[in-house]
Amino acid sequence: MARFNKDQVKAFVKDNNLKTMDDVQSALKELFAVTLQSMLEAELDTELGYEKHDIKSKTTSNSRNGKSKKTVISEYGEVDIQVPRDRNGEFEPVIVKKHQSSVTGIEDQIIAMYAKGISTRDIQDHMNRLYGIEVSPTMISNVTNKIVPLIKEWQNRPLQGVYAVVLLDAIHFKVKQDGAIVNKAAYMVIGIDLDGNKDVLGMWIGENESAKFWLSVLNDLKNRGVQDILITCVDNLTGFSQAISACYPKTEIQPHYSLLAK
């Protein structure tokens, strides 16, 4: 399982007030089921050439014809999905094939590809090599169009009003962009609330790390409900402390802390 997503899952669990391991397992199962369902519906959109209710774009005599319930095995246990059908019986899903009963492993690949921000062509090659699945760039685009709102919902979810400690740091990496290798920074913010629970508050991608970008991150936290932070832990980036004080003037700033070392 892809470990990099663990804190994101913790945030989801906390937002839904889940208390036990059974609750956690149920939440993960539901989240994966929604994602898989969206992918199947995007496949049928691609097959028919138009989205549901977008009758103006319809150019085929074929149409949707309800759904069939199917139970598959994943790393989160049994997952119930509704496989969409077409009226002509021509639709053959590739993400979950007609007689396929296990989707173990696909869940991590879906999340990993989003996290790495790779292109539709790379996703296409990846799915072909790993699973022998032939998917078109159009189908991949349809999938991402359906799942992106789920990601946006997590990114913009309301936060608590007060955090005891907030850790701010950035990971620097190189990516290929417009045919050239460029530097990027993944801004990471982890909060510890007054009950001692840790939560990933957000992740942002920018250019090289700067105090100006951190200021926009802090303003985003405030807009999402964070009114006060008792202690912020940061590195010694020039201007960082001033950016924090501008948003949270009462917070105690502890410099020279490496979040990534933990």
C-alpha positions as CSV (number, residue, x, y, z in Angstrom):
1,M,0.0,0.0,0.0
2,A,1.3,3.5,-0.8
3,R,2.4,4.9,2.6
4,F,2.7,8.5,1.4
5,N,-1.1,8.8,1.5
6,K,-1.5,7.8,5.2
7,D,-1.7,11.3,6.6
8,Q,-4.3,12.3,4.0
9,V,-6.4,9.3,5.1
10,K,-6.0,10.4,8.7
11,A,-7.4,13.8,7.8
12,F,-10.4,12.1,6.2
13,V,-11.0,10.0,9.2
14,K,-10.8,13.0,11.6
15,D,-13.1,15.1,9.5
16,N,-15.7,12.3,9.7
17,N,-15.3,11.8,13.5
18,L,-14.2,8.2,13.2
19,K,-13.1,6.6,16.4
20,T,-12.3,2.9,16.0
21,M,-10.2,0.8,13.5
22,D,-13.5,-0.6,12.2
23,D,-14.6,3.0,11.5
24,V,-11.3,3.7,9.7
25,Q,-11.6,0.5,7.5
26,S,-15.1,1.4,6.6
27,A,-14.1,5.0,5.7
28,L,-11.2,3.8,3.5
29,K,-13.5,1.3,1.8
30,E,-16.1,3.9,1.0
31,L,-13.5,6.4,-0.3
32,F,-12.1,3.8,-2.7
33,A,-15.5,2.6,-3.8
34,V,-16.4,6.2,-4.8
35,T,-13.2,6.6,-6.7
36,L,-13.7,3.2,-8.5
37,Q,-17.3,4.0,-9.3
38,S,-16.3,7.4,-10.8
39,M,-13.7,5.6,-13.0
40,L,-16.3,3.1,-14.3
41,E,-18.8,5.9,-15.1
42,A,-16.0,7.8,-16.9
43,E,-15.3,4.7,-19.0
44,L,-18.9,4.5,-20.1
45,D,-18.8,8.3,-20.9
46,T,-15.9,7.6,-23.2
47,E,-17.6,4.6,-24.8
48,L,-20.8,6.5,-25.6
49,G,-19.0,9.8,-26.4
50,Y,-21.1,12.0,-24.1
51,E,-21.6,12.5,-20.3
52,K,-24.8,11.6,-18.5
53,H,-27.6,14.2,-19.2
54,D,-25.5,15.9,-21.9
55,I,-27.9,14.9,-24.6
56,K,-26.8,17.7,-26.9
57,S,-23.4,15.9,-27.4
58,K,-24.9,12.5,-28.1
59,T,-24.0,11.2,-31.6
60,T,-24.8,7.5,-31.1
61,S,-28.0,5.4,-31.0
62,N,-26.6,3.6,-27.9
63,S,-27.4,4.9,-24.4
64,R,-27.1,4.1,-20.7
65,N,-29.2,1.3,-19.4
66,G,-28.9,1.2,-15.6
67,K,-26.3,-0.5,-13.4
68,S,-25.5,-3.9,-12.2
69,K,-24.3,-4.5,-8.6
70,K,-20.9,-6.2,-8.3
71,T,-18.8,-7.1,-5.2
72,V,-15.0,-7.0,-5.7
73,I,-12.1,-7.7,-3.3
74,S,-9.7,-4.8,-2.5
75,E,-7.1,-4.2,0.2
76,Y,-9.9,-2.6,2.2
77,G,-12.0,-5.7,2.1
78,E,-15.1,-6.4,0.0
79,V,-16.3,-3.3,-2.0
80,D,-19.8,-3.0,-3.6
81,I,-19.9,-1.1,-6.8
82,Q,-22.5,-0.4,-9.5
83,V,-21.2,-1.3,-12.9
84,P,-23.0,0.9,-15.5
85,R,-24.5,-0.8,-18.6
86,D,-25.3,0.3,-22.1
87,R,-28.4,-0.5,-24.0
88,N,-26.6,-2.3,-26.8
89,G,-24.6,-4.5,-24.5
90,E,-21.3,-3.4,-26.1
91,F,-19.7,-1.8,-23.0
92,E,-16.7,-3.8,-21.7
93,P,-15.1,-2.1,-18.7
94,V,-11.3,-2.3,-18.5
95,I,-10.7,-1.0,-15.0
96,V,-12.9,-3.7,-13.6
97,K,-13.4,-6.4,-16.2
98,K,-16.6,-8.2,-16.6
99,H,-15.6,-11.4,-14.6
100,Q,-12.9,-9.7,-12.5
101,S,-13.4,-10.2,-8.8
102,S,-10.3,-8.6,-7.3
103,V,-9.0,-5.1,-7.6
104,T,-6.2,-5.4,-5.1
105,G,-3.3,-3.1,-6.0
106,I,-5.3,-0.8,-8.3
107,E,-6.2,1.5,-5.4
108,D,-2.6,2.5,-4.7
109,Q,-1.8,3.0,-8.3
110,I,-4.8,5.4,-8.7
111,I,-3.7,7.5,-5.8
112,A,0.0,7.4,-6.6
113,M,-0.5,8.6,-10.2
114,Y,-2.5,11.6,-8.9
115,A,0.1,12.4,-6.2
116,K,2.9,12.4,-8.8
117,G,0.9,14.6,-11.2
118,I,2.0,12.5,-14.2
119,S,0.6,13.0,-17.7
120,T,-2.3,11.2,-19.2
121,R,0.1,9.5,-21.6
122,D,2.2,8.3,-18.7
123,I,-0.8,7.0,-16.9
124,Q,-1.8,5.2,-20.1
125,D,1.6,3.5,-20.4
126,H,1.6,2.7,-16.6
127,M,-1.8,0.9,-16.7
128,N,-0.8,-1.0,-19.8
129,R,2.5,-2.3,-18.3
130,L,1.2,-3.1,-14.9
131,Y,-2.3,-4.5,-15.6
132,G,-2.4,-5.1,-19.4
133,I,-5.2,-2.5,-19.6
134,E,-5.6,-0.5,-22.8
135,V,-7.0,2.9,-22.0
136,S,-7.3,5.9,-24.2
137,P,-6.1,9.5,-23.2
138,T,-9.8,10.5,-23.5
139,M,-10.9,7.9,-21.0
140,I,-8.1,9.0,-18.6
141,S,-9.2,12.6,-18.9
142,N,-12.8,11.6,-18.2
143,V,-11.6,9.7,-15.1
144,T,-9.6,12.6,-13.8
145,N,-12.5,15.0,-14.4
146,K,-14.7,13.0,-12.2
147,I,-12.2,12.4,-9.4
148,V,-10.6,15.9,-9.3
149,P,-13.7,17.3,-7.4
150,L,-13.1,14.7,-4.6
151,I,-9.5,15.9,-4.3
152,K,-10.6,19.6,-4.3
153,E,-13.1,18.8,-1.6
154,W,-10.2,17.5,0.6
155,Q,-8.0,20.4,-0.2
156,N,-10.7,23.0,0.8
157,R,-12.2,21.2,3.8
158,P,-12.8,23.4,6.9
159,L,-10.2,23.1,9.7
160,Q,-10.3,23.5,13.4
161,G,-10.1,26.9,15.0
162,V,-7.0,26.3,17.2
163,Y,-4.0,24.0,16.8
164,A,-1.4,23.5,19.5
165,V,1.5,22.9,17.1
166,V,1.7,23.4,13.3
167,L,4.7,22.1,11.4
168,L,5.6,23.8,8.1
169,D,8.2,22.5,5.7
170,A,8.8,21.9,2.0
171,I,10.1,19.0,-0.1
172,H,12.1,20.1,-3.1
173,F,12.1,18.0,-6.3
174,K,12.6,18.2,-10.0
175,V,9.9,17.6,-12.6
176,K,9.7,17.7,-16.4
177,Q,7.6,20.7,-17.6
178,D,7.2,21.8,-21.2
179,G,10.1,19.7,-22.2
180,A,12.5,21.1,-19.6
181,I,13.5,20.0,-16.1
182,V,12.4,22.5,-13.5
183,N,12.5,22.8,-9.7
184,K,9.3,22.6,-7.7
185,A,8.5,22.7,-4.0
186,A,5.8,20.7,-2.2
187,Y,4.7,22.8,0.8
188,M,3.6,20.5,3.7
189,V,1.6,21.6,6.7
190,I,0.9,19.2,9.6
191,G,-1.2,20.3,12.6
192,I,-1.4,18.8,16.1
193,D,-4.7,19.8,17.7
194,L,-5.4,20.4,21.4
195,D,-6.2,16.7,22.0
196,G,-2.8,15.7,20.5
197,N,-4.2,14.4,17.2
198,K,-2.0,14.8,14.2
199,D,-3.6,15.9,10.9
200,V,-2.3,16.9,7.5
201,L,-3.8,20.3,7.0
202,G,-2.8,20.6,3.3
203,M,-0.2,20.3,0.6
204,W,0.6,22.9,-2.1
205,I,2.9,22.8,-5.1
206,G,4.9,25.9,-6.0
207,E,8.2,27.0,-7.5
208,N,11.3,27.2,-5.3
209,E,10.4,27.7,-1.6
210,S,9.8,31.3,-0.7
211,A,8.3,33.3,2.2
212,K,5.9,34.9,-0.1
213,F,4.3,31.5,-1.1
214,W,4.3,30.5,2.6
215,L,2.3,33.6,3.3
216,S,-0.3,32.5,0.7
217,V,-0.4,29.1,2.4
218,L,-1.0,30.6,5.8
219,N,-3.7,32.8,4.5
220,D,-5.4,29.7,3.0
221,L,-5.3,28.1,6.5
222,K,-6.9,31.2,8.0
223,N,-9.6,31.2,5.3
224,R,-10.4,27.6,6.1
225,G,-11.0,28.4,9.8
226,V,-7.6,28.3,11.6
227,Q,-7.8,31.3,13.9
228,D,-4.9,30.6,16.2
229,I,-1.7,28.5,16.4
230,L,0.1,28.2,19.8
231,I,3.5,27.0,18.3
232,T,4.7,27.0,14.7
233,C,7.8,24.9,13.9
234,V,9.8,26.0,10.8
235,D,13.2,26.2,9.2
236,N,15.3,29.4,9.0
237,L,14.1,30.5,5.5
238,T,14.5,34.2,5.2
239,G,11.3,36.1,5.8
240,F,9.4,33.0,7.0
241,S,9.0,34.2,10.6
242,Q,7.7,37.6,9.3
243,A,5.1,35.8,7.1
244,I,3.9,33.7,10.1
245,S,3.6,36.8,12.3
246,A,1.6,38.6,9.7
247,C,-1.1,35.9,9.8
248,Y,-0.7,34.7,13.4
249,P,0.9,37.4,15.5
250,K,0.5,35.6,18.8
251,T,2.1,32.3,17.8
252,E,5.4,31.2,19.2
253,I,7.8,30.5,16.4
254,Q,10.4,27.7,16.9
255,P,13.0,27.9,14.1
256,H,15.5,25.3,12.8
257,Y,13.0,22.5,13.0
258,S,13.1,19.9,10.2
259,L,9.7,18.3,9.7
260,L,11.1,16.0,7.0
261,A,13.7,14.6,9.5
262,K,10.8,13.2,11.4
